[in-house]
Amino acid sequence: MTGQTGIFALGDAAHGFFEYTLQPGGDAKALVRAVADLRPPHTTVGGVNLVVGFRPELWQRVDPAGAPPGVTGFNAPLVGADGYTMPATQADLFVWFAAAAYDMVFDLGVATRDALGPIATLTRECTGWSYHHSRDLTGFEDGTKNPNLYQAPAIVLIGDDAPGAGGSVLLFQQWRHDADAFFALPDAAQERVIGRTKPDSIELTGAAMPADSHVSRTTVVRDGREFDIFRRNVPYGDVSDHGTLFVGFSADQLRMQRMLEQMAGLDGGPRDALTRYTTPLSGAYYFVPAIEALARFTTPEDD
Ligand code: HEM
């Protein structure tokens, strides 16, 4: 089974993230069919990458045999030990267009909204752009620890022998930065928040690595093994209001949920220092089915 290629399409400068909610009484299967029916130019025009995902419970209804067991939406806010809250804003459909420039993202975004209009409503939209290649708006390189493109498929895609094969679980969250507070810190203190150096993204080691750094709190270890995910974070916003669109993929939802819990200090550890300078505004999980799984829902061309 083949994972959606847009997951691995690094390097685009312009991004549109669109979250849709089924119309009241709307038919889940009709939505999946409408998405599967997105035809050229949505899926073939050179240089436009597409990732689509569905509320896990919706995919479960539409394709029970092809749904990974136990995967759920972001159905309740995640509340940390001290009350720090990550909101739940789960929608039914996630569509991500990425391209070299925003014109195609815009045109396809409009065309998709029009095509899905009778079935689903666009309820949340985020425009993203790349900042100094792979930096986020803290100025730090984002993605250093990512698996490379040879390793990523094994981490991102559900194995061929399991339900949901070739699919992936996506965590999508919008995080607003408190840039004034973060940049008021000297560089060395910023580095302790992240857990890496700023110019060259070298991981702090030993006593230099704080227990509450972002790297410390997002390292998930079980039985001595470290669990990776594949992050495609994208900056968003303008001079006065901006932040990070967190885009994380994994074959295993649990490790992403653990990362969030650790960030919020729910494991008994300290709260992630980065959460003192960033605020989550949204949060949703989506199941991103394999290309073949989605293609099964297309209307035959001569219908
Ligand atoms: C405001 C939001 C966020 C920002 C600005 C941010 C930024 C960063 C930066 C700069 C790094 C270090 C470089 C790297 O390895 O990529 C990093 C590492 C990482 N982040 Fe985030 N991140 C954010 C949210 C999250 C969330 C919500 C998760 C998990 C659900 C997460 C998971 C990770 C992981 C797994 C690493 C690698 C840790 C390691 O080195 O083992 N991040 N992030």
Boltz pocket constraint, residues with backbone or C-beta under 6 A from the ligand:
constraints:
  - pocket:
      binder: B
      contacts: [[A, 136], [A, 138], [A, 140], [A, 141], [A, 142], [A, 143], [A, 144], [A, 145], [A, 146], [A, 171], [A, 173], [A, 175], [A, 194], [A, 196], [A, 201], [A, 214], [A, 215], [A, 218], [A, 219], [A, 227], [A, 229], [A, 231], [A, 244], [A, 246], [A, 248], [A, 256], [A, 259], [A, 260], [A, 278]]
      max_distance: 6.0
